């Protein structure tokens, strides 16, 4: 594959992205891009860094992603692609940064606490 792995994360999803020059083929977990992300919104989300930098069709992308849900995985791959593009050409940084594609979204699911049914929900309180 490529010589450098770029990591993208979102919620519990972790994506390892390999970028190399090619015809624009995208493979996610050894499956076709359209088959892995049937929704167009997720596909557009993943391809956003390439669209903004006008490099659509110049690179083949191979992504390995695990954990989380479909949306989290799509955004994790998006961050990995954005980081890989900057490694290739530093001039892409202002474009990607202005769109917020280099920011790792830190929001995670809050853990469940003992004595409560969920993270913040409380058991019913009865005064008498």
N, CA, C and O atoms as a GROMACS GRO file, in nm:
protein
  512
    1UNK      N    1   0.084  -0.119   0.000
    1UNK     CA    2   0.000   0.000   0.000
    1UNK      C    3   0.089   0.125   0.000
    1UNK      O    4   0.200   0.125  -0.054
    2UNK      N    5   0.039   0.231   0.061
    2UNK     CA    6   0.114   0.355   0.068
    2UNK      C    7   0.216   0.348   0.181
    2UNK      O    8   0.208   0.262   0.269
    3UNK      N    9   0.312   0.439   0.175
    3UNK     CA   10   0.418   0.435   0.275
    3UNK      C   11   0.376   0.502   0.405
    3UNK      O   12   0.439   0.478   0.508
    4UNK      N   13   0.271   0.585   0.405
    4UNK     CA   14   0.231   0.658   0.525
    4UNK      C   15   0.084   0.635   0.553
    4UNK      O   16   0.000   0.646   0.464
    5UNK      N   17   0.054   0.603   0.679
    5UNK     CA   18  -0.084   0.583   0.723
    5UNK      C   19  -0.130   0.712   0.792
    5UNK      O   20  -0.057   0.769   0.872
    6UNK      N   21  -0.250   0.755   0.760
    6UNK     CA   22  -0.306   0.873   0.825
    6UNK      C   23  -0.432   0.829   0.899
    6UNK      O   24  -0.518   0.760   0.844
    7UNK      N   25  -0.439   0.871   1.025
    7UNK     CA   26  -0.546   0.826   1.113
    7UNK      C   27  -0.652   0.935   1.126
    7UNK      O   28  -0.619   1.053   1.140
    8UNK      N   29  -0.777   0.895   1.122
    8UNK     CA   30  -0.889   0.984   1.147
    8UNK      C   31  -0.978   0.920   1.251
    8UNK      O   32  -0.999   0.799   1.248
    9UNK      N   33  -1.030   1.000   1.343
    9UNK     CA   34  -1.117   0.946   1.447
    9UNK      C   35  -1.243   1.031   1.461
    9UNK      O   36  -1.241   1.151   1.434
   10UNK      N   37  -1.352   0.966   1.502
   10UNK     CA   38  -1.477   1.036   1.531
   10UNK      C   39  -1.560   0.944   1.617
   10UNK      O   40  -1.588   0.831   1.578
   11UNK      N   41  -1.601   0.990   1.736
   11UNK     CA   42  -1.671   0.909   1.835
   11UNK      C   43  -1.589   0.783   1.861
   11UNK      O   44  -1.475   0.793   1.906
   12UNK      N   45  -1.644   0.664   1.835
   12UNK     CA   46  -1.566   0.542   1.858
   12UNK      C   47  -1.507   0.485   1.730
   12UNK      O   48  -1.450   0.376   1.732
   13UNK      N   49  -1.521   0.556   1.618
   13UNK     CA   50  -1.471   0.508   1.490
   13UNK      C   51  -1.326   0.551   1.470
   13UNK      O   52  -1.291   0.666   1.495
   14UNK      N   53  -1.243   0.457   1.425
   14UNK     CA   54  -1.103   0.486   1.396
   14UNK      C   55  -1.076   0.442   1.252
   14UNK      O   56  -1.102   0.327   1.216
   15UNK      N   57  -1.026   0.534   1.171
   15UNK     CA   58  -1.000   0.504   1.030
   15UNK      C   59  -0.851   0.519   1.000
   15UNK      O   60  -0.788   0.617   1.038
   16UNK      N   61  -0.797   0.418   0.932
   16UNK     CA   62  -0.660   0.426   0.881
   16UNK      C   63  -0.672   0.448   0.731
   16UNK      O   64  -0.730   0.366   0.660
   17UNK      N   65  -0.617   0.559   0.683
   17UNK     CA   66  -0.635   0.598   0.543
   17UNK      C   67  -0.501   0.597   0.472
   17UNK      O   68  -0.403   0.654   0.519
   18UNK      N   69  -0.499   0.530   0.354
   18UNK     CA   70  -0.382   0.528   0.267
   18UNK      C   71  -0.419   0.604   0.141
   18UNK      O   72  -0.524   0.579   0.081
   19UNK      N   73  -0.334   0.698   0.099
   19UNK     CA   74  -0.360   0.777  -0.021
   19UNK      C   75  -0.243   0.758  -0.116
   19UNK      O   76  -0.127   0.774  -0.077
   20UNK      N   77  -0.273   0.724  -0.240
   20UNK     CA   78  -0.166   0.716  -0.339
   20UNK      C   79  -0.221   0.759  -0.474
   20UNK      O   80  -0.341   0.748  -0.499
   21UNK      N   81  -0.134   0.808  -0.560
   21UNK     CA   82  -0.180   0.859  -0.690
   21UNK      C   83  -0.246   0.748  -0.770
   21UNK      O   84  -0.200   0.634  -0.771
   22UNK      N   85  -0.355   0.783  -0.836
   22UNK     CA   86  -0.430   0.684  -0.913
   22UNK      C   87  -0.544   0.749  -0.988
   22UNK      O   88  -0.536   0.865  -1.028
   23UNK      N   89  -0.652   0.673  -1.006
   23UNK     CA   90  -0.765   0.720  -1.086
   23UNK      C   91  -0.886   0.762  -1.003
   23UNK      O   92  -0.990   0.797  -1.058
   24UNK      N   93  -0.873   0.759  -0.873
   24UNK     CA   94  -0.985   0.801  -0.787
   24UNK      C   95  -1.066   0.686  -0.731
   24UNK      O   96  -1.179   0.707  -0.687
   25UNK      N   97  -1.011   0.566  -0.731
   25UNK     CA   98  -1.081   0.451  -0.673
   25UNK      C   99  -1.080   0.462  -0.521
   25UNK      O  100  -0.977   0.494  -0.461
   26UNK      N  101  -1.194   0.434  -0.459
   26UNK     CA  102  -1.204   0.438  -0.314
   26UNK      C  103  -1.247   0.301  -0.264
   26UNK      O  104  -1.348   0.247  -0.309
   27UNK      N  105  -1.169   0.245  -0.172
   27UNK     CA  106  -1.200   0.115  -0.114
   27UNK      C  107  -1.207   0.131   0.038
   27UNK      O  108  -1.116   0.186   0.100
   28UNK      N  109  -1.316   0.083   0.097
   28UNK     CA  110  -1.332   0.090   0.242
   28UNK      C  111  -1.350  -0.053   0.293
   28UNK      O  112  -1.444  -0.122   0.254
   29UNK      N  113  -1.262  -0.095   0.380
   29UNK     CA  114  -1.265  -0.231   0.436
   29UNK      C  115  -1.277  -0.338   0.328
   29UNK      O  116  -1.357  -0.430   0.339
   30UNK      N  117  -1.196  -0.326   0.224
   30UNK     CA  118  -1.191  -0.420   0.111
   30UNK      C  119  -1.324  -0.431   0.037
   30UNK      O  120  -1.350  -0.531  -0.031
   31UNK      N  121  -1.409  -0.328   0.050
   31UNK     CA  122  -1.536  -0.326  -0.022
   31UNK      C  123  -1.544  -0.199  -0.106
   31UNK      O  124  -1.475  -0.101  -0.079
   32UNK      N  125  -1.630  -0.202  -0.207
   32UNK     CA  126  -1.649  -0.084  -0.291
   32UNK      C  127  -1.709   0.028  -0.210
   32UNK      O  128  -1.788   0.006  -0.118
   33UNK      N  129  -1.670   0.150  -0.245
   33UNK     CA  130  -1.714   0.271  -0.175
   33UNK      C  131  -1.867   0.282  -0.174
   33UNK      O  132  -1.927   0.308  -0.070
   34UNK      N  133  -1.930   0.262  -0.290
   34UNK     CA  134  -2.076   0.274  -0.301
   34UNK      C  135  -2.150   0.166  -0.221
   34UNK      O  136  -2.260   0.190  -0.172
   35UNK      N  137  -2.089   0.050  -0.210
   35UNK     CA  138  -2.152  -0.060  -0.136
   35UNK      C  139  -2.140  -0.036   0.016
   35UNK      O  140  -2.231  -0.066   0.092
   36UNK      N  141  -2.024   0.019   0.058
   36UNK     CA  142  -2.001   0.040   0.202
   36UNK      C  143  -2.085   0.156   0.254
   36UNK      O  144  -2.141   0.149   0.364
   37UNK      N  145  -2.094   0.265   0.175
   37UNK     CA  146  -2.174   0.381   0.213
   37UNK      C  147  -2.288   0.398   0.111
   37UNK      O  148  -2.272   0.470   0.013
   38UNK      N  149  -2.402   0.331   0.134
   38UNK     CA  150  -2.511   0.341   0.037
   38UNK      C  151  -2.575   0.480   0.031
   38UNK      O  152  -2.630   0.518  -0.072
   39UNK      N  153  -2.568   0.557   0.140
   39UNK     CA  154  -2.627   0.691   0.141
   39UNK      C  155  -2.534   0.793   0.076
   39UNK      O  156  -2.414   0.797   0.104
   40UNK      N  157  -2.591   0.875  -0.010
   40UNK     CA  158  -2.511   0.976  -0.082
   40UNK      C  159  -2.451   1.078   0.013
   40UNK      O  160  -2.340   1.127  -0.011
   41UNK      N  161  -2.522   1.111   0.122
   41UNK     CA  162  -2.470   1.211   0.217
   41UNK      C  163  -2.339   1.164   0.279
   41UNK      O  164  -2.247   1.244   0.298
   42UNK      N  165  -2.329   1.034   0.311
   42UNK     CA  166  -2.205   0.981   0.368
   42UNK      C  167  -2.093   0.982   0.264
   42UNK      O  168  -1.979   1.014   0.296
   43UNK      N  169  -2.126   0.946   0.140
   43UNK     CA  170  -2.025   0.946   0.034
   43UNK      C  171  -1.973   1.088   0.009
   43UNK      O  172  -1.853   1.108  -0.009
   44UNK      N  173  -2.065   1.185   0.006
   44UNK     CA  174  -2.025   1.324  -0.015
   44UNK      C  175  -1.939   1.374   0.100
   44UNK      O  176  -1.844   1.450   0.080
   45UNK      N  177  -1.973   1.332   0.222
   45UNK     CA  178  -1.898   1.371   0.341
   45UNK      C  179  -1.753   1.322   0.333
   45UNK      O  180  -1.660   1.395   0.365
   46UNK      N  181  -1.737   1.198   0.289
   46UNK     CA  182  -1.603   1.139   0.277
   46UNK      C  183  -1.523   1.210   0.169
   46UNK      O  184  -1.403   1.233   0.186
   47UNK      N  185  -1.587   1.246   0.058
   47UNK     CA  186  -1.515   1.305  -0.056
   47UNK      C  187  -1.496   1.457  -0.044
   47UNK      O  188  -1.431   1.517  -0.130
   48UNK      N  189  -1.551   1.518   0.059
   48UNK     CA  190  -1.544   1.664   0.074
   48UNK      C  191  -1.402   1.721   0.068
   48UNK      O  192  -1.381   1.821  -0.001
   49UNK      N  193  -1.302   1.663   0.138
   49UNK     CA  194  -1.166   1.720   0.130
   49UNK      C  195  -1.111   1.718  -0.013
   49UNK      O  196  -1.042   1.811  -0.054
   50UNK      N  197  -1.140   1.613  -0.088
   50UNK     CA  198  -1.092   1.603  -0.226
   50UNK      C  199  -1.162   1.704  -0.316
   50UNK      O  200  -1.100   1.762  -0.405
   51UNK      N  201  -1.291   1.725  -0.292
   51UNK     CA  202  -1.368   1.821  -0.372
   51UNK      C  203  -1.317   1.963  -0.349
   51UNK      O  204  -1.300   2.039  -0.444
   52UNK      N  205  -1.292   1.998  -0.222
   52UNK     CA  206  -1.247   2.134  -0.189
   52UNK      C  207  -1.107   2.164  -0.244
   52UNK      O  208  -1.079   2.276  -0.285
   53UNK      N  209  -1.020   2.063  -0.243
   53UNK     CA  210  -0.883   2.084  -0.291
   53UNK      C  211  -0.869   2.056  -0.441
   53UNK      O  212  -0.760   2.064  -0.497
   54UNK      N  213  -0.983   2.022  -0.506
   54UNK     CA  214  -0.986   1.994  -0.651
   54UNK      C  215  -0.889   1.882  -0.689
   54UNK      O  216  -0.823   1.889  -0.792
   55UNK      N  217  -0.882   1.779  -0.606
   55UNK     CA  218  -0.797   1.663  -0.634
   55UNK      C  219  -0.881   1.538  -0.656
   55UNK      O  220  -0.830   1.426  -0.647
   56UNK      N  221  -1.009   1.557  -0.686
   56UNK     CA  222  -1.100   1.445  -0.709
   56UNK      C  223  -1.055   1.368  -0.834
   56UNK      O  224  -1.042   1.426  -0.941
   57UNK      N  225  -1.031   1.238  -0.818
   57UNK     CA  226  -0.988   1.156  -0.931
   57UNK      C  227  -0.838   1.146  -0.948
   57UNK      O  228  -0.791   1.078  -1.038
   58UNK      N  229  -0.761   1.213  -0.863
   58UNK     CA  230  -0.615   1.209  -0.874
   58UNK      C  231  -0.552   1.104  -0.782
   58UNK      O  232  -0.439   1.060  -0.806
   59UNK      N  233  -0.625   1.065  -0.678
   59UNK     CA  234  -0.569   0.972  -0.579
   59UNK      C  235  -0.661   0.852  -0.558
   59UNK      O  236  -0.783   0.864  -0.558
   60UNK      N  237  -0.600   0.736  -0.540
   60UNK     CA  238  -0.672   0.617  -0.497
   60UNK      C  239  -0.670   0.617  -0.344
   60UNK      O  240  -0.567   0.644  -0.283
   61UNK      N  241  -0.784   0.586  -0.284
   61UNK     CA  242  -0.794   0.587  -0.139
   61UNK      C  243  -0.828   0.447  -0.091
   61UNK      O  244  -0.922   0.384  -0.139
   62UNK      N  245  -0.749   0.400   0.005
   62UNK     CA  246  -0.779   0.273   0.070
   62UNK      C  247  -0.796   0.304   0.218
   62UNK      O  248  -0.704   0.353   0.283
   63UNK      N  249  -0.915   0.276   0.271
   63UNK     CA  250  -0.943   0.306   0.412
   63UNK      C  251  -0.980   0.180   0.487
   63UNK      O  252  -1.057   0.097   0.438
   64UNK      N  253  -0.925   0.167   0.605
   64UNK     CA  254  -0.957   0.060   0.698
   64UNK      C  255  -1.024   0.128   0.816
   64UNK      O  256  -0.962   0.210   0.883
   65UNK      N  257  -1.149   0.095   0.842
   65UNK     CA  258  -1.219   0.164   0.950
   65UNK      C  259  -1.292   0.062   1.037
   65UNK      O  260  -1.348  -0.036   0.988
   66UNK      N  261  -1.290   0.088   1.169
   66UNK     CA  262  -1.361  -0.001   1.262
   66UNK      C  263  -1.416   0.080   1.378
   66UNK      O  264  -1.365   0.187   1.411
   67UNK      N  265  -1.520   0.027   1.439
   67UNK     CA  266  -1.582   0.092   1.554
   67UNK      C  267  -1.682   0.198   1.512
   67UNK      O  268  -1.678   0.250   1.401
   68UNK      N  269  -1.772   0.229   1.603
   68UNK     CA  270  -1.869   0.335   1.579
   68UNK      C  271  -1.976   0.297   1.479
   68UNK      O  272  -1.989   0.180   1.442
   69UNK      N  273  -2.051   0.396   1.436
   69UNK     CA  274  -2.158   0.376   1.338
   69UNK      C  275  -2.116   0.426   1.202
   69UNK      O  276  -2.001   0.464   1.181
   70UNK      N  277  -2.209   0.425   1.110
   70UNK     CA  278  -2.179   0.462   0.971
   70UNK      C  279  -2.137   0.608   0.959
   70UNK      O  280  -2.039   0.639   0.891
   71UNK      N  281  -2.210   0.699   1.024
   71UNK     CA  282  -2.177   0.842   1.017
   71UNK      C  283  -2.041   0.871   1.080
   71UNK      O  284  -1.962   0.946   1.025
   72UNK      N  285  -2.016   0.810   1.195
   72UNK     CA  286  -1.887   0.828   1.263
   72UNK      C  287  -1.773   0.777   1.178
   72UNK      O  288  -1.667   0.839   1.173
   73UNK      N  289  -1.794   0.664   1.111
   73UNK     CA  290  -1.691   0.608   1.024
   73UNK      C  291  -1.665   0.698   0.905
   73UNK      O  292  -1.550   0.718   0.866
   74UNK      N  293  -1.771   0.753   0.846
   74UNK     CA  294  -1.756   0.843   0.732
   74UNK      C  295  -1.675   0.967   0.771
   74UNK      O  296  -1.587   1.010   0.697
   75UNK      N  297  -1.705   1.023   0.887
   75UNK     CA  298  -1.633   1.142   0.932
   75UNK      C  299  -1.489   1.110   0.972
   75UNK      O  300  -1.401   1.194   0.957
   76UNK      N  301  -1.466   0.991   1.023
   76UNK     CA  302  -1.330   0.949   1.057
   76UNK      C  303  -1.245   0.937   0.929
   76UNK      O  304  -1.130   0.979   0.927
   77UNK      N  305  -1.303   0.879   0.826
   77UNK     CA  306  -1.233   0.867   0.698
   77UNK      C  307  -1.206   1.005   0.640
   77UNK      O  308  -1.100   1.030   0.584
   78UNK      N  309  -1.305   1.095   0.653
   78UNK     CA  310  -1.289   1.233   0.603
   78UNK      C  311  -1.170   1.302   0.668
   78UNK      O  312  -1.091   1.368   0.600
   79UNK      N  313  -1.155   1.288   0.799
   79UNK     CA  314  -1.043   1.348   0.870
   79UNK      C  315  -0.911   1.286   0.825
   79UNK      O  316  -0.812   1.357   0.807
   80UNK      N  317  -0.909   1.154   0.806
   80UNK     CA  318  -0.788   1.086   0.759
   80UNK      C  319  -0.747   1.133   0.621
   80UNK      O  320  -0.628   1.153   0.596
   81UNK      N  321  -0.843   1.151   0.532
   81UNK     CA  322  -0.814   1.199   0.396
   81UNK      C  323  -0.759   1.342   0.401
   81UNK      O  324  -0.663   1.374   0.332
   82UNK      N  325  -0.821   1.426   0.483
   82UNK     CA  326  -0.776   1.566   0.496
   82UNK      C  327  -0.632   1.571   0.546
   82UNK      O  328  -0.552   1.649   0.495
   83UNK      N  329  -0.599   1.489   0.644
   83UNK     CA  330  -0.462   1.485   0.697
   83UNK      C  331  -0.364   1.433   0.593
   83UNK      O  332  -0.251   1.480   0.585
   84UNK      N  333  -0.407   1.335   0.514
   84UNK     CA  334  -0.321   1.278   0.411
   84UNK      C  335  -0.293   1.381   0.301
   84UNK      O  336  -0.181   1.389   0.250
   85UNK      N  337  -0.394   1.459   0.265
   85UNK     CA  338  -0.376   1.562   0.162
   85UNK      C  339  -0.276   1.669   0.206
   85UNK      O  340  -0.198   1.719   0.125
   86UNK      N  341  -0.280   1.702   0.334
   86UNK     CA  342  -0.185   1.802   0.386
   86UNK      C  343  -0.043   1.748   0.384
   86UNK      O  344   0.053   1.821   0.359
   87UNK      N  345  -0.029   1.618   0.410
   87UNK     CA  346   0.103   1.556   0.405
   87UNK      C  347   0.157   1.559   0.262
   87UNK      O  348   0.278   1.572   0.242
   88UNK      N  349   0.069   1.548   0.164
   88UNK     CA  350   0.110   1.554   0.023
   88UNK      C  351   0.144   1.696  -0.018
   88UNK      O  352   0.248   1.720  -0.080
   89UNK      N  353   0.055   1.792   0.017
   89UNK     CA  354   0.075   1.931  -0.023
   89UNK      C  355   0.030   2.023   0.090
   89UNK      O  356  -0.088   2.030   0.121
   90UNK      N  357   0.123   2.091   0.149
   90UNK     CA  358   0.097   2.179   0.264
   90UNK      C  359   0.008   2.298   0.226
   90UNK      O  360  -0.052   2.360   0.314
   91UNK      N  361   0.000   2.331   0.097
   91UNK     CA  362  -0.081   2.446   0.053
   91UNK      C  363  -0.231   2.422   0.068
   91UNK      O  364  -0.310   2.516   0.060
   92UNK      N  365  -0.271   2.296   0.089
   92UNK     CA  366  -0.412   2.264   0.108
   92UNK      C  367  -0.461   2.302   0.248
   92UNK      O  368  -0.582   2.309   0.270
   93UNK      N  369  -0.370   2.325   0.342
   93UNK     CA  370  -0.406   2.348   0.482
   93UNK      C  371  -0.507   2.462   0.501
   93UNK      O  372  -0.609   2.439   0.567
   94UNK      N  373  -0.485   2.583   0.446
   94UNK     CA  374  -0.583   2.691   0.471
   94UNK      C  375  -0.724   2.658   0.420
   94UNK      O  376  -0.823   2.691   0.486
   95UNK      N  377  -0.732   2.593   0.303
   95UNK     CA  378  -0.862   2.556   0.247
   95UNK      C  379  -0.935   2.459   0.338
   95UNK      O  380  -1.053   2.478   0.368
   96UNK      N  381  -0.865   2.354   0.381
   96UNK     CA  382  -0.927   2.251   0.464
   96UNK      C  383  -0.958   2.304   0.604
   96UNK      O  384  -1.060   2.269   0.663
   97UNK      N  385  -0.868   2.387   0.657
   97UNK     CA  386  -0.887   2.441   0.792
   97UNK      C  387  -1.007   2.534   0.798
   97UNK      O  388  -1.083   2.533   0.895
   98UNK      N  389  -1.026   2.616   0.694
   98UNK     CA  390  -1.138   2.710   0.692
   98UNK      C  391  -1.272   2.637   0.689
   98UNK      O  392  -1.373   2.690   0.737
   99UNK      N  393  -1.275   2.517   0.632
   99UNK     CA  394  -1.397   2.436   0.628
   99UNK      C  395  -1.413   2.350   0.754
   99UNK      O  396  -1.514   2.281   0.769
  100UNK      N  397  -1.314   2.353   0.843
  100UNK     CA  398  -1.321   2.278   0.968
  100UNK      C  399  -1.294   2.129   0.951
  100UNK      O  400  -1.339   2.049   1.033
  101UNK      N  401  -1.222   2.091   0.846
  101UNK     CA  402  -1.197   1.949   0.820
  101UNK      C  403  -1.074   1.894   0.891
  101UNK      O  404  -1.048   1.774   0.885
  102UNK      N  405  -0.998   1.980   0.958
  102UNK     CA  406  -0.879   1.933   1.028
  102UNK      C  407  -0.902   1.921   1.178
  102UNK      O  408  -0.813   1.881   1.252
  103UNK      N  409  -1.023   1.957   1.222
  103UNK     CA  410  -1.055   1.953   1.364
  103UNK      C  411  -1.109   1.816   1.401
  103UNK      O  412  -1.204   1.766   1.339
  104UNK      N  413  -1.049   1.755   1.500
  104UNK     CA  414  -1.096   1.627   1.551
  104UNK      C  415  -1.214   1.656   1.642
  104UNK      O  416  -1.197   1.723   1.744
  105UNK      N  417  -1.333   1.608   1.607
  105UNK     CA  418  -1.452   1.633   1.688
  105UNK      C  419  -1.441   1.552   1.818
  105UNK      O  420  -1.445   1.429   1.813
  106UNK      N  421  -1.428   1.617   1.933
  106UNK     CA  422  -1.400   1.546   2.058
  106UNK      C  423  -1.523   1.485   2.125
  106UNK      O  424  -1.510   1.415   2.226
  107UNK      N  425  -1.643   1.511   2.071
  107UNK     CA  426  -1.764   1.465   2.139
  107UNK      C  427  -1.773   1.312   2.140
  107UNK      O  428  -1.767   1.247   2.036
  108UNK      N  429  -1.786   1.258   2.261
  108UNK     CA  430  -1.797   1.114   2.279
  108UNK      C  431  -1.921   1.086   2.364
  108UNK      O  432  -1.977   1.176   2.426
  109UNK      N  433  -1.963   0.961   2.366
  109UNK     CA  434  -2.076   0.921   2.449
  109UNK      C  435  -2.031   0.924   2.594
  109UNK      O  436  -1.926   0.871   2.630
  110UNK      N  437  -2.112   0.988   2.678
  110UNK     CA  438  -2.079   0.998   2.820
  110UNK      C  439  -2.103   0.863   2.887
  110UNK      O  440  -2.199   0.794   2.854
  111UNK      N  441  -2.016   0.827   2.980
  111UNK     CA  442  -2.029   0.696   3.044
  111UNK      C  443  -2.147   0.692   3.140
  111UNK      O  444  -2.188   0.794   3.196
  112UNK      N  445  -2.200   0.572   3.158
  112UNK     CA  446  -2.309   0.550   3.253
  112UNK      C  447  -2.252   0.552   3.394
  112UNK      O  448  -2.147   0.495   3.420
  113UNK      N  449  -2.323   0.619   3.485
  113UNK     CA  450  -2.278   0.624   3.624
  113UNK      C  451  -2.358   0.525   3.709
  113UNK      O  452  -2.473   0.493   3.679
  114UNK      N  453  -2.295   0.477   3.814
  114UNK     CA  454  -2.365   0.385   3.905
  114UNK      C  455  -2.474   0.461   3.978
  114UNK      O  456  -2.463   0.582   4.000
  115UNK      N  457  -2.580   0.390   4.016
  115UNK     CA  458  -2.691   0.452   4.087
  115UNK      C  459  -2.783   0.529   3.993
  115UNK      O  460  -2.873   0.599   4.039
  116UNK      N  461  -2.761   0.517   3.862
  116UNK     CA  462  -2.844   0.584   3.763
  116UNK      C  463  -2.869   0.487   3.648
  116UNK      O  464  -2.785   0.402   3.620
  117UNK      N  465  -2.986   0.500   3.581
  117UNK     CA  466  -3.013   0.409   3.470
  117UNK      C  467  -2.931   0.441   3.345
  117UNK      O  468  -2.901   0.352   3.265
  118UNK      N  469  -2.894   0.569   3.327
  118UNK     CA  470  -2.813   0.611   3.211
  118UNK      C  471  -2.710   0.713   3.259
  118UNK      O  472  -2.690   0.728   3.380
  119UNK      N  473  -2.647   0.782   3.167
  119UNK     CA  474  -2.541   0.876   3.204
  119UNK      C  475  -2.593   0.990   3.291
  119UNK      O  476  -2.532   1.024   3.393
  120UNK      N  477  -2.705   1.050   3.251
  120UNK     CA  478  -2.757   1.164   3.326
  120UNK      C  479  -2.897   1.141   3.384
  120UNK      O  480  -2.939   1.212   3.475
  121UNK      N  481  -2.968   1.044   3.331
  121UNK     CA  482  -3.103   1.014   3.380
  121UNK      C  483  -3.094   0.960   3.523
  121UNK      O  484  -3.001   0.888   3.558
  122UNK      N  485  -3.193   0.996   3.605
  122UNK     CA  486  -3.196   0.950   3.743
  122UNK      C  487  -3.315   0.854   3.761
  122UNK      O  488  -3.413   0.860   3.687
  123UNK      N  489  -3.304   0.768   3.860
  123UNK     CA  490  -3.419   0.685   3.896
  123UNK      C  491  -3.525   0.776   3.958
  123UNK      O  492  -3.494   0.881   4.014
  124UNK      N  493  -3.650   0.736   3.946
  124UNK     CA  494  -3.760   0.819   3.996
  124UNK      C  495  -3.744   0.844   4.145
  124UNK      O  496  -3.717   0.752   4.223
  125UNK      N  497  -3.761   0.969   4.184
  125UNK     CA  498  -3.745   1.008   4.324
  125UNK      C  499  -3.881   1.018   4.390
  125UNK      O  500  -3.973   1.080   4.336
  126UNK      N  501  -3.894   0.956   4.507
  126UNK     CA  502  -4.019   0.964   4.581
  126UNK      C  503  -3.988   1.021   4.719
  126UNK      O  504  -3.908   0.964   4.794
  127UNK      N  505  -4.052   1.133   4.752
  127UNK     CA  506  -4.025   1.196   4.880
  127UNK      C  507  -4.089   1.116   4.994
  127UNK      O  508  -4.034   1.107   5.104
  128UNK      N  509  -4.205   1.057   4.967
  128UNK     CA  510  -4.272   0.976   5.071
  128UNK      C  511  -4.308   0.838   5.018
  128UNK      O  512  -4.364   0.757   5.091
   0.00000   0.00000   0.00000
